[in-house]
Amino acid sequence: MDNELLEILACPKCKGELEMTPDETELRCEKCRLSYRIDDGIPILLAEEATPIE
């Protein structure tokens, strides 16, 4: 994913910063403790699709 795009994306729940996982399959919000998957290079930024970070 493009770094410029990553800089402007925000968590849909709290509007906080998102961080990409090392394997580049998820974006994570540490504040909300939620993870958003990336499908075919497209981040799925829907709160109802997010999974809790354990």
C-alpha positions as CSV (number, residue, x, y, z in Angstrom):
1,M,0.0,0.0,0.0
2,D,1.2,3.5,-0.8
3,N,2.7,5.3,2.2
4,E,0.9,8.6,1.2
5,L,-2.4,6.8,1.3
6,L,-1.6,5.3,4.7
7,E,-0.8,8.7,6.1
8,I,-4.3,10.0,5.3
9,L,-6.3,7.0,6.3
10,A,-7.9,7.0,9.8
11,C,-9.8,4.6,11.9
12,P,-13.5,4.9,11.1
13,K,-14.5,4.5,14.7
14,C,-12.2,7.0,16.6
15,K,-10.5,8.8,13.7
16,G,-7.1,7.7,15.1
17,E,-4.0,6.7,13.3
18,L,-3.8,3.3,11.6
19,E,-0.6,1.2,11.4
20,M,0.0,-1.5,8.8
21,T,1.0,-5.0,10.0
22,P,4.5,-6.2,8.9
23,D,2.8,-8.7,6.5
24,E,0.7,-5.9,5.0
25,T,-2.6,-7.8,5.4
26,E,-4.2,-5.5,8.0
27,L,-4.4,-2.0,9.3
28,R,-4.6,-1.7,13.1
29,C,-5.8,1.0,15.4
30,E,-4.1,0.6,18.8
31,K,-6.5,3.1,20.4
32,C,-9.6,1.1,19.6
33,R,-7.7,-2.2,19.6
34,L,-9.3,-3.0,16.2
35,S,-7.9,-4.6,13.0
36,Y,-9.1,-3.9,9.5
37,R,-8.2,-6.4,6.8
38,I,-6.8,-5.5,3.4
39,D,-8.3,-7.4,0.4
40,D,-6.4,-7.2,-2.9
41,G,-4.7,-4.0,-1.8
42,I,-7.9,-2.4,-0.7
43,P,-8.4,-1.6,3.0
44,I,-11.8,-2.6,4.3
45,L,-12.5,0.3,6.7
46,L,-15.9,-0.6,8.0
47,A,-16.2,-0.7,11.8
48,E,-18.6,-3.7,11.6
49,E,-16.0,-5.6,9.6
50,A,-13.2,-5.0,12.0
51,T,-11.8,-7.7,14.3
52,P,-10.5,-7.1,17.9
53,I,-6.8,-7.2,18.4
54,E,-5.9,-9.8,21.0
